[in-house]
Amino acid sequence: MAKYLGVVIAAFLLFRAWLALVTSFNFPKREAIASAIAALLVAQMLWAVTILPIGFISSATILLLLVFALSDFLVKHFTGGISRIFTLQHLIFFTAIAAFIFFTSNWSAVAL
C-alpha cells in the first residue's frame, strides 16, 4: 500500500513541476488541480496494469506509455491544441505500440 501511495505522491510532484515548466500561462491552482487529477489517473492505471498477467517489464512499459499519453493530452489541453487529428494520431500510435507490447509479452496464468 505504501509503495502505491509513494507512486501517487511522486506522480503529483512530477506533474506539478512539469506543468509549471511547460505551460505558457501561470495558474498554480489549476496546475495543482490538474496534477492531482493526473496523479489519481496514474494510480488507477497502475492498479489496472498490475492485474494483467504479463511480466514486470511489459507492465512498466504499458504504464509508461499511458503516462506519456496522459501528459501529452494534459499539455495539449492547457495550450488549446487538442483536435480530432491529434486524438486520432495518438489513438493509432497507442494502439500499435500497446499491441506490439502485448504481442511480445510473456503471458502467464496468475493465481488470484
Order of alpha helices (4+ residues) and beta strands (2+ residues): alpha-alpha-alpha-alpha
